[in-house]
Amino acid sequence: MRLQRLYPGARLFGQAKALSVPLPKDLEDAALVAWVGDLLDAIFPIPVPATEPVE
């Protein structure tokens, strides 16, 4: 699973529809906020709008 590769120790609880990802150690405020942003981008990627075909 890709999640396991990117975030070792992450667990998906399907029955509860929950995800548990261990926090990295020794991150300062800005680095922790960036890490959470990267995690959310990995789980919920921003969809790329489809382009119209060229005629």
Secondary structure, 3 states (H helix, E strand, C coil): CHHHHHCCCCEEECCCCEEECCCCCCCCHHHHHHHHHHHHHHHCCCCCCCCCCCC
